[in-house]
């Protein structure tokens, strides 16, 4: 039977695509975007600044930025090498779509992609400054679209098995001119870095109410993915990767610490009991990790590296996390 032999969790923030000198510039965008407190209450940037940790200024020094940037990029390289050297036949990628492909007129809660290929297209436009555009562009192809292979046969099998317990959406193509979103582009252009491994993209609507899957449903989906993989004929080696997270745009070290401890202890209850009000905005991508954790509960965590990457006096940034199971 096919087996899940590898689990990967990785942040995919533009901070990982930007030079360290640009980390302080994220304040230009954070001042304009809506924010949530650590409890999930809407606030402005100015209100959030009043709630920031008293020692946040110490986190914004150039030498601290440089240390965290170096450590984070080393983790991206480490995970990339693990994936590239794992002799995988297929990589199941669990990510979210932030209205890059699916919008309010049709927002699937859970979607499996079953086309023969999935396209990545160069970034056409970006509302932010040039430095932010350069960071976002690294998720995508530079010059022309590229079609990446999809394990359509495994995808069809997963859909058939998962439909016994989940009402899934599925797609076998993308609209003309559109390509995969940044959660999936990060995997192709940063982690795989030219290595070709067929993927099965799993889209979770982590971000947008009212049909976000609950933490418990995400975990059960991961468990069901594993069972479906193990019923697939053959001896294929399958990896499952969660793209995104942890807390952002407000860094929440307490929430992130609970998640990291739960992942290390394989504590499913702690993951499914996470408060939903804390899993919104960027922090909603924690759902991708919960799904992956359900799929790899038979594996052992090898390394989980957490880096609270603050970038402004308001405590905004990303709880960077990089982890592998085997």
Order of alpha helices (4+ residues) and beta strands (2+ residues): beta-alpha-beta-beta-alpha-alpha-beta-beta-beta-alpha-beta-alpha-beta-alpha-beta-alpha-beta-alpha-alpha-alpha-beta-beta
